[in-house]
Amino acid sequence: MKKDYYEILGITKGSTAADIKSAYRKKALEWHPDRNKSADAEEKFKEINEAYEILSNDQKRSAYDQYGHAAFDPSAGGFGNHTYTQGSGPFTFTWNSNGPNFGQNADFDFGGFSNPFDIFEQFFGGGGGFGGRQTRQIPTYRIVVEFMEAVNGVEKEISLDGNKKKIKIPAGVDDGQRIKYGDFILYIDVKPDLTFKRDGNDVYISQEITFAQAALGDEISIQTLEGPLSIRVRPGTQSHTLIRLKAKGIKDVNGYGRGDFYIRLLITVPTRLSAAQKELLRQLNL
């Protein structure tokens, strides 16, 4: 039985077109066979592209929501077909899209790419086996950048075979991405940060608050990507509550907006209490 397309992309039926595109790009980069060496990477990559091809098209999405996978069963007749084939390396990949009455000239928008293979061309430099288009070996180098340098972008001076060259690393670049700079490819290593944890373009931090702050509410200062920010803790807040700051996360490296910033509130319980403090708690009966 085929998997649910929404489940494959990790979204819900109420997701917007922007949500679908963002989820697709994240999943496609995660499971691209030239980046992910898992045995099932190629199969998952195909599933992801199939799910996006359907859900990114309003007509196809509507048909899928109404009839499920049966809407695209070729045995039902009257179905168009569009095929991409690419190979000559360790992977030979054929992408075949069937859809109800959309024909050979269907408009495919693979997250802003003309087809799934362009993901490799843009993010992984166009070299290697999956695309199979490169006729010569392009030198590949590695560079380590700080977390905030990756967030904001940075200009670096690097030495290539004794020659110094200045390059611009775009804002939003993620750990493990490769970028093509003319005649060479740069592999990006992003150092982890002690405070900020990245998930795609979203950022998470953990913020400790006291029992009293959680029970009574308070205004606290938290550290964001753009500096300190005051936020309100509501009375009765429970531990592990998430506060979302919309569009305060990391800028998408290709200009598709920004992720969100999440604060996870953790209630700290004191390990030592005076007799008077214990008695007050008993009186509260909490």
C-alpha beads as a LAMMPS data file, in Angstrom:
LAMMPS data file: protein, C-alpha beads

286 atoms
285 bonds

1 atom types
1 bond types

-500.0 500.0 xlo xhi
-500.0 500.0 ylo yhi
-500.0 500.0 zlo zhi

Masses

1 110.0

Atoms # bond

1 1 1 0.000 0.000 0.000
2 1 1 1.379 3.410 -0.974
3 1 1 2.217 5.877 1.765
4 1 1 0.145 8.994 2.298
5 1 1 1.659 11.920 0.368
6 1 1 1.171 14.342 3.264
7 1 1 2.896 11.911 5.619
8 1 1 5.833 11.535 3.237
9 1 1 6.476 15.292 3.322
10 1 1 5.722 15.556 7.043
11 1 1 2.835 18.011 6.621
12 1 1 -0.933 18.077 7.130
13 1 1 -3.867 18.549 4.774
14 1 1 -4.204 22.125 5.948
15 1 1 -0.676 23.031 4.824
16 1 1 -0.267 26.006 2.505
17 1 1 1.554 25.956 -0.843
18 1 1 4.538 27.612 0.852
19 1 1 4.498 24.937 3.582
20 1 1 4.481 22.204 0.939
21 1 1 7.362 23.736 -0.991
22 1 1 9.426 24.267 2.157
23 1 1 8.820 20.694 3.362
24 1 1 9.708 19.310 -0.057
25 1 1 13.007 21.155 -0.307
26 1 1 13.980 20.054 3.202
27 1 1 13.105 16.402 2.575
28 1 1 14.649 16.318 -0.905
29 1 1 17.945 17.656 0.373
30 1 1 17.907 15.238 3.305
31 1 1 17.305 12.162 1.154
32 1 1 19.156 13.041 -2.053
33 1 1 21.207 9.896 -2.839
34 1 1 24.377 11.906 -3.412
35 1 1 24.130 13.238 0.124
36 1 1 22.384 10.442 2.000
37 1 1 24.164 7.100 1.769
38 1 1 21.366 5.041 3.354
39 1 1 20.333 1.949 1.424
40 1 1 16.795 3.281 1.026
41 1 1 17.754 6.881 0.148
42 1 1 16.997 6.571 -3.571
43 1 1 13.578 5.065 -2.931
44 1 1 12.684 7.731 -0.365
45 1 1 13.884 10.436 -2.744
46 1 1 11.519 9.110 -5.406
47 1 1 8.628 9.031 -2.928
48 1 1 9.310 12.622 -1.882
49 1 1 9.304 13.884 -5.467
50 1 1 6.155 11.937 -6.295
51 1 1 4.378 13.395 -3.259
52 1 1 5.425 16.936 -4.120
53 1 1 4.479 16.606 -7.799
54 1 1 0.908 15.828 -6.711
55 1 1 0.496 18.160 -3.740
56 1 1 2.094 21.199 -5.404
57 1 1 -0.522 21.150 -8.172
58 1 1 -3.910 22.470 -7.026
59 1 1 -5.906 20.217 -9.384
60 1 1 -3.958 17.100 -8.548
61 1 1 -4.020 17.867 -4.843
62 1 1 -7.786 18.289 -4.966
63 1 1 -8.161 14.968 -6.787
64 1 1 -5.879 13.253 -4.265
65 1 1 -7.755 14.717 -1.287
66 1 1 -11.014 13.386 -2.751
67 1 1 -9.998 10.000 -4.146
68 1 1 -6.584 9.218 -2.659
69 1 1 -4.073 7.258 -4.728
70 1 1 -6.879 5.881 -6.860
71 1 1 -7.040 9.272 -8.595
72 1 1 -3.686 8.503 -10.246
73 1 1 -4.116 4.831 -11.025
74 1 1 -3.102 4.403 -14.714
75 1 1 -5.588 1.533 -15.052
76 1 1 -8.371 4.113 -14.732
77 1 1 -7.495 5.486 -18.181
78 1 1 -7.056 9.046 -19.483
79 1 1 -3.875 9.696 -17.524
80 1 1 -0.994 11.799 -18.761
81 1 1 2.623 10.814 -18.379
82 1 1 5.835 12.753 -17.969
83 1 1 9.234 11.127 -17.562
84 1 1 12.668 12.304 -16.512
85 1 1 15.562 9.895 -16.968
86 1 1 19.073 10.612 -15.851
87 1 1 22.031 8.381 -15.213
88 1 1 25.495 7.089 -16.242
89 1 1 26.840 7.087 -12.681
90 1 1 26.186 4.705 -9.790
91 1 1 22.536 5.816 -9.855
92 1 1 20.165 5.747 -12.780
93 1 1 16.995 7.510 -11.849
94 1 1 13.751 7.596 -13.841
95 1 1 11.018 9.896 -12.596
96 1 1 7.598 9.076 -14.018
97 1 1 4.621 11.297 -13.168
98 1 1 1.081 10.184 -13.867
99 1 1 -1.837 12.524 -13.316
100 1 1 -5.475 12.741 -14.377
101 1 1 -5.806 14.418 -17.773
102 1 1 -2.796 16.703 -17.428
103 1 1 -0.917 15.334 -20.447
104 1 1 2.685 15.533 -21.563
105 1 1 3.003 19.286 -21.110
106 1 1 2.101 19.390 -17.432
107 1 1 3.788 22.196 -15.507
108 1 1 6.121 20.628 -12.968
109 1 1 7.574 22.855 -10.251
110 1 1 9.904 20.809 -8.100
111 1 1 10.304 23.327 -5.301
112 1 1 11.555 25.975 -7.690
113 1 1 13.640 23.525 -9.720
114 1 1 12.712 22.478 -13.253
115 1 1 13.041 18.812 -12.253
116 1 1 14.259 16.790 -9.261
117 1 1 17.799 16.506 -10.606
118 1 1 18.347 20.261 -10.443
119 1 1 18.514 19.898 -6.675
120 1 1 21.830 18.188 -7.204
121 1 1 22.991 20.803 -9.700
122 1 1 22.347 23.736 -7.344
123 1 1 23.121 22.325 -3.929
124 1 1 25.742 19.711 -4.694
125 1 1 27.730 21.416 -7.429
126 1 1 26.716 19.400 -10.484
127 1 1 29.543 16.883 -10.116
128 1 1 29.398 13.255 -9.101
129 1 1 27.486 10.191 -10.147
130 1 1 23.806 10.916 -9.722
131 1 1 23.444 13.607 -12.347
132 1 1 26.077 12.116 -14.583
133 1 1 26.470 15.378 -16.516
134 1 1 29.941 16.396 -15.417
135 1 1 32.657 15.660 -17.954
136 1 1 35.593 16.560 -15.709
137 1 1 36.372 16.270 -12.056
138 1 1 35.834 19.545 -10.206
139 1 1 38.124 20.106 -7.183
140 1 1 36.264 19.961 -3.888
141 1 1 37.351 21.755 -0.734
142 1 1 35.999 21.911 2.793
143 1 1 35.452 24.965 4.968
144 1 1 34.299 25.268 8.581
145 1 1 32.064 28.187 9.544
146 1 1 30.525 29.266 12.822
147 1 1 26.794 28.787 13.382
148 1 1 26.022 32.518 13.217
149 1 1 28.184 32.917 10.120
150 1 1 25.977 30.348 8.422
151 1 1 22.862 32.144 9.656
152 1 1 23.879 35.602 8.466
153 1 1 26.223 34.774 5.610
154 1 1 29.904 35.626 5.639
155 1 1 32.796 36.546 3.363
156 1 1 35.826 34.316 3.746
157 1 1 39.320 34.355 2.338
158 1 1 40.439 30.876 1.412
159 1 1 43.651 29.456 0.008
160 1 1 43.314 27.150 -2.997
161 1 1 46.551 25.506 -4.060
162 1 1 48.489 28.490 -2.723
163 1 1 46.239 31.099 -4.286
164 1 1 44.092 33.248 -1.997
165 1 1 40.515 33.921 -3.018
166 1 1 37.603 35.736 -1.378
167 1 1 34.239 34.002 -1.452
168 1 1 30.790 34.844 -0.140
169 1 1 28.927 32.148 1.746
170 1 1 25.187 32.869 1.508
171 1 1 22.986 33.419 4.546
172 1 1 21.063 30.318 5.534
173 1 1 23.574 27.749 4.308
174 1 1 23.244 24.490 6.240
175 1 1 25.723 21.922 7.462
176 1 1 26.662 19.442 4.744
177 1 1 25.742 21.613 1.761
178 1 1 28.080 21.937 -1.160
179 1 1 28.232 25.117 -3.220
180 1 1 29.795 25.503 -6.634
181 1 1 32.033 28.544 -7.076
182 1 1 32.960 28.600 -10.735
183 1 1 35.724 26.019 -11.105
184 1 1 35.581 24.455 -7.636
185 1 1 33.101 23.123 -5.085
186 1 1 33.078 24.090 -1.437
187 1 1 31.734 21.674 1.175
188 1 1 30.287 23.544 4.161
189 1 1 30.781 22.333 7.746
190 1 1 28.734 24.363 10.228
191 1 1 29.812 24.231 13.856
192 1 1 26.988 23.390 16.285
193 1 1 25.899 26.114 18.686
194 1 1 25.486 25.619 22.427
195 1 1 22.282 27.693 22.555
196 1 1 20.597 27.433 19.165
197 1 1 19.521 24.121 17.664
198 1 1 18.655 24.128 13.980
199 1 1 15.972 22.016 12.288
200 1 1 15.775 23.001 8.630
201 1 1 15.242 26.758 8.775
202 1 1 13.607 26.599 12.205
203 1 1 15.577 27.285 15.379
204 1 1 14.928 25.955 18.890
205 1 1 16.251 27.073 22.262
206 1 1 15.573 25.818 25.779
207 1 1 14.853 28.432 28.434
208 1 1 14.675 27.600 32.131
209 1 1 12.071 29.348 34.288
210 1 1 11.283 29.015 37.977
211 1 1 8.223 27.329 39.419
212 1 1 6.966 30.746 40.558
213 1 1 7.398 32.251 37.084
214 1 1 5.483 29.365 35.550
215 1 1 2.670 29.553 38.088
216 1 1 2.298 33.319 38.314
217 1 1 3.559 34.442 34.923
218 1 1 6.452 36.794 34.252
219 1 1 8.350 38.727 31.617
220 1 1 11.699 37.176 30.788
221 1 1 14.573 37.942 28.416
222 1 1 15.607 35.305 25.894
223 1 1 18.396 35.237 23.326
224 1 1 17.317 35.180 19.664
225 1 1 19.312 35.179 16.431
226 1 1 18.943 38.962 16.388
227 1 1 19.781 39.591 20.050
228 1 1 17.928 39.687 23.383
229 1 1 14.137 39.815 23.338
230 1 1 11.569 40.137 26.126
231 1 1 8.702 37.639 26.060
232 1 1 5.736 37.073 28.335
233 1 1 5.345 33.819 30.254
234 1 1 1.647 33.206 30.813
235 1 1 0.406 32.247 34.300
236 1 1 -0.031 28.493 34.611
237 1 1 2.614 27.672 31.979
238 1 1 3.542 23.985 31.910
239 1 1 7.041 22.618 31.491
240 1 1 8.123 22.014 27.852
241 1 1 5.638 24.578 26.557
242 1 1 6.736 25.873 23.138
243 1 1 6.485 29.550 22.258
244 1 1 6.680 30.265 18.534
245 1 1 8.105 33.444 17.043
246 1 1 6.976 33.399 13.429
247 1 1 9.580 34.157 10.740
248 1 1 12.305 34.738 13.340
249 1 1 14.304 31.673 12.333
250 1 1 16.913 31.236 9.617
251 1 1 16.625 32.827 6.204
252 1 1 16.149 30.246 3.448
253 1 1 19.350 29.986 1.430
254 1 1 17.338 30.284 -1.794
255 1 1 15.185 33.187 -0.668
256 1 1 12.024 31.281 0.299
257 1 1 11.275 33.308 3.415
258 1 1 12.470 32.461 6.918
259 1 1 11.892 29.697 9.387
260 1 1 10.366 30.105 12.834
261 1 1 12.013 30.498 16.220
262 1 1 10.817 28.285 19.086
263 1 1 11.412 28.729 22.818
264 1 1 10.942 25.596 24.913
265 1 1 10.195 26.596 28.506
266 1 1 11.601 24.237 31.139
267 1 1 10.509 24.565 34.751
268 1 1 13.319 24.145 37.238
269 1 1 12.419 22.602 40.578
270 1 1 14.623 23.679 43.496
271 1 1 16.580 20.843 45.074
272 1 1 16.934 22.542 48.463
273 1 1 14.161 24.322 50.346
274 1 1 14.127 25.902 53.765
275 1 1 11.578 24.772 56.339
276 1 1 9.612 27.974 55.777
277 1 1 9.540 27.459 52.020
278 1 1 8.366 23.878 52.434
279 1 1 5.595 25.003 54.745
280 1 1 4.428 27.635 52.235
281 1 1 4.244 25.001 49.525
282 1 1 2.238 22.709 51.800
283 1 1 -0.188 25.556 52.443
284 1 1 -0.600 26.082 48.723
285 1 1 -1.462 22.369 48.422
286 1 1 0.197 22.158 45.004

Bonds

1 1 1 2
2 1 2 3
3 1 3 4
4 1 4 5
5 1 5 6
6 1 6 7
7 1 7 8
8 1 8 9
9 1 9 10
10 1 10 11
11 1 11 12
12 1 12 13
13 1 13 14
14 1 14 15
15 1 15 16
16 1 16 17
17 1 17 18
18 1 18 19
19 1 19 20
20 1 20 21
21 1 21 22
22 1 22 23
23 1 23 24
24 1 24 25
25 1 25 26
26 1 26 27
27 1 27 28
28 1 28 29
29 1 29 30
30 1 30 31
31 1 31 32
32 1 32 33
33 1 33 34
34 1 34 35
35 1 35 36
36 1 36 37
37 1 37 38
38 1 38 39
39 1 39 40
40 1 40 41
41 1 41 42
42 1 42 43
43 1 43 44
44 1 44 45
45 1 45 46
46 1 46 47
47 1 47 48
48 1 48 49
49 1 49 50
50 1 50 51
51 1 51 52
52 1 52 53
53 1 53 54
54 1 54 55
55 1 55 56
56 1 56 57
57 1 57 58
58 1 58 59
59 1 59 60
60 1 60 61
61 1 61 62
62 1 62 63
63 1 63 64
64 1 64 65
65 1 65 66
66 1 66 67
67 1 67 68
68 1 68 69
69 1 69 70
70 1 70 71
71 1 71 72
72 1 72 73
73 1 73 74
74 1 74 75
75 1 75 76
76 1 76 77
77 1 77 78
78 1 78 79
79 1 79 80
80 1 80 81
81 1 81 82
82 1 82 83
83 1 83 84
84 1 84 85
85 1 85 86
86 1 86 87
87 1 87 88
88 1 88 89
89 1 89 90
90 1 90 91
91 1 91 92
92 1 92 93
93 1 93 94
94 1 94 95
95 1 95 96
96 1 96 97
97 1 97 98
98 1 98 99
99 1 99 100
100 1 100 101
101 1 101 102
102 1 102 103
103 1 103 104
104 1 104 105
105 1 105 106
106 1 106 107
107 1 107 108
108 1 108 109
109 1 109 110
110 1 110 111
111 1 111 112
112 1 112 113
113 1 113 114
114 1 114 115
115 1 115 116
116 1 116 117
117 1 117 118
118 1 118 119
119 1 119 120
120 1 120 121
121 1 121 122
122 1 122 123
123 1 123 124
124 1 124 125
125 1 125 126
126 1 126 127
127 1 127 128
128 1 128 129
129 1 129 130
130 1 130 131
131 1 131 132
132 1 132 133
133 1 133 134
134 1 134 135
135 1 135 136
136 1 136 137
137 1 137 138
138 1 138 139
139 1 139 140
140 1 140 141
141 1 141 142
142 1 142 143
143 1 143 144
144 1 144 145
145 1 145 146
146 1 146 147
147 1 147 148
148 1 148 149
149 1 149 150
150 1 150 151
151 1 151 152
152 1 152 153
153 1 153 154
154 1 154 155
155 1 155 156
156 1 156 157
157 1 157 158
158 1 158 159
159 1 159 160
160 1 160 161
161 1 161 162
162 1 162 163
163 1 163 164
164 1 164 165
165 1 165 166
166 1 166 167
167 1 167 168
168 1 168 169
169 1 169 170
170 1 170 171
171 1 171 172
172 1 172 173
173 1 173 174
174 1 174 175
175 1 175 176
176 1 176 177
177 1 177 178
178 1 178 179
179 1 179 180
180 1 180 181
181 1 181 182
182 1 182 183
183 1 183 184
184 1 184 185
185 1 185 186
186 1 186 187
187 1 187 188
188 1 188 189
189 1 189 190
190 1 190 191
191 1 191 192
192 1 192 193
193 1 193 194
194 1 194 195
195 1 195 196
196 1 196 197
197 1 197 198
198 1 198 199
199 1 199 200
200 1 200 201
201 1 201 202
202 1 202 203
203 1 203 204
204 1 204 205
205 1 205 206
206 1 206 207
207 1 207 208
208 1 208 209
209 1 209 210
210 1 210 211
211 1 211 212
212 1 212 213
213 1 213 214
214 1 214 215
215 1 215 216
216 1 216 217
217 1 217 218
218 1 218 219
219 1 219 220
220 1 220 221
221 1 221 222
222 1 222 223
223 1 223 224
224 1 224 225
225 1 225 226
226 1 226 227
227 1 227 228
228 1 228 229
229 1 229 230
230 1 230 231
231 1 231 232
232 1 232 233
233 1 233 234
234 1 234 235
235 1 235 236
236 1 236 237
237 1 237 238
238 1 238 239
239 1 239 240
240 1 240 241
241 1 241 242
242 1 242 243
243 1 243 244
244 1 244 245
245 1 245 246
246 1 246 247
247 1 247 248
248 1 248 249
249 1 249 250
250 1 250 251
251 1 251 252
252 1 252 253
253 1 253 254
254 1 254 255
255 1 255 256
256 1 256 257
257 1 257 258
258 1 258 259
259 1 259 260
260 1 260 261
261 1 261 262
262 1 262 263
263 1 263 264
264 1 264 265
265 1 265 266
266 1 266 267
267 1 267 268
268 1 268 269
269 1 269 270
270 1 270 271
271 1 271 272
272 1 272 273
273 1 273 274
274 1 274 275
275 1 275 276
276 1 276 277
277 1 277 278
278 1 278 279
279 1 279 280
280 1 280 281
281 1 281 282
282 1 282 283
283 1 283 284
284 1 284 285
285 1 285 286
